[in-house]
Amino acid sequence: ITGDFVLTAKEVNPVINAMQDNGIEITALHSHMLDEKPRLFFMHFWANDDAQKLAKGLRAALDKVAVKKS
């Protein structure tokens, strides 16, 4: 898998931990803007492994993001 998340500052470390705990490598973490509120970070990731394992890892990371669930 490869992809990226847009995260607030307080979401960054919990998402990194969840992804690394599940074998997903963080390849970059950066910001595009200077004065946005809230501060946003772009986290890029990559992994090559069993599809179900990686899906569980992505779910664990998404559970750390403040997104309203339907």
ABEGO torsion letter per residue (X at the ends): XBEBBBBBAAAAAAAAAAAAAAGBBBABBBBABAABOBBBBBBBBBBBBBAAAAAAAAAAAAAABBBBBX
